[in-house]
Amino acid sequence: MKAELSAKALKLVGNPNVLVNLISRRVRQLSSGGNRPLIMETAGLSTAEIALTEIIEGKMEWETDLPKPKRKSRRRARKA
């Protein structure tokens, strides 16, 4: 995989764990032959690079149901 493709895709997705899941799922789809690539130029690209390019070009959509982290409130110690 090219590092520059990974960096661009990570900026779009935001979460590296979600990015890994997106790429691995799309690579499985492409490898099984059930789906065609959504980009035109695939010569010389691996399936992972195709998946990354699809994400960068906006050919794939995803939803994240991850809850936003809650801020922990800091309690002050009581003075005696």
C-alpha angles and dihedrals in degrees: 000000000000114000093218091057090050092050093050093048092047090055089055098044097037099202118074092207092056090047092054091050092049093049096045093048092049092046089054090051092050094044094051090056093232094117134037123226114270092220127073103221109061101142111129095004125120120228090256091053090049090052092049092049091050090054093047093048092050095245092130129058128201140176127214120206094186112137117237112251114259119231113245113231115230116223120209119230113250117243115233 
